[in-house]
Amino acid sequence: MDAMSIFTAIIAREIPADIVFESDTIIAFRDIAPRAPIHLLVVPKTEEYANVVELAAGDPALLAEIVSVAKDLAREHADGEFRLIFNTGANAGQSVFHVHAHVLAGGLSEGSLGEE
């Protein structure tokens, strides 16, 4: 990566965020432009992987940890049911090229993709 991503700046505490979870390897915080009643971002602290495909190939255990954290956060912040989205590529809506998962919850309807 050429420039520091906004997520790396949040991890370094250079940009404030409403952090809801943190471990040695993962940080999770509320999205500043939520697309659902509950919209959290789960971000590995490494910026080695730009997207979920790279992460799955390079560190499947870290990907599994992201999914586990998402499940726990959905249980804590919602009813335990959630939508987990990884955007991969600019044409798929990815704007930050530091792999991250969107956890959406809170009364989503089928087909909404969190745009309610």
N, C-alpha and C positions, 0 to 999 in steps of 0.2 A: 504494500500500500504506500502511495506517495505521501499523502497528507493524513494527519490524524483525523479519525472519524469522530463524529459527535459522541458516539458511544465510548470511545477511548477517553475523550475529554470528561465525560460523566464518571467513568471509572476512576480517573485521576482527580476527581472532585474539582475540576476546572470549570465545569458547568453544573449548576444545581439540578437535582432531580428528586422526585418523590419516590425514594427507594423503599420497596416493600420486602426485599429479600437480598441477602448477600452471603456468599461463601467465598472460599479461596479461589474458585474457578468461575463462578457465575454471579451476575448481578441482575436484579429485576426491578423495574420501576414503572410507574404509570405513564402512559403515552400522553404527550402534551396536546395532541389533537385526537381525542378518542373517537372511535368509530362504533362503539358499543357502550352500554352502561358500565361494563367492566372491560378495560383495555389495558393490558399490561404487556411490557416487553421483557423477554427473557434473553439475556445477552451473555455469551461466554466472555470472560475477561481477556482472552487471547484474541488478537486481531489477525491471526494467521489465516483464517478462513473467511472468504468473501460471502459465501452462500452455503445453504444446507447441503448441496451436492458435494462441495469440497469438504465440508465437515464430516459427512457420512463416510467418505472415502478415507479421510485422514485421521479421524478420531471418533469412531462410532460410540465409544463409551461416553464421551462428552455430549454427543447428541442424545444418548439415552438419559443422561443427567438433566439436560434441558427439558426433555419430555416429563421426567419425574418432577422437576421443580414446577413446571406448568400445571401438572395434576394437583400438586400440593397447594399452589396458589389459588387454583379454581375452587378447591375445597374450602380454603380459608376466606376467600373474598366473594364467592358466589355459592351456588348450590352443588358444586362439584362437577357440573356439566359445563363443557367449554368447547370452543372452536380453536384449533391451533393452526396458525398460518405461517408459512415460510415463503416469502417472495424471493424468487431467484431470477435476477436480471431486470434491467430497466423497463423492458416492455411488459414485465409481469408486475410492475409497481414497486420494485426495490429501488429505494433512493439512498440508503446507507449501505455501503458495501462492506459491512462487518456483520457476519451472520447473526441473525436474531429471530426469535419467534414472537409472534403476536398471539396473546391469549385473550380471546374475546368471550364474554359471557354476559348473562343477564337478560334473558327474554329475547333471544335472537330467533328469527323465523327462517325456515328453510329457504335457501337461495338468496338470502339477503347479503351475504358476505360482510356482515357487520356495518352496513350503511344505513341503519335505521336511526 
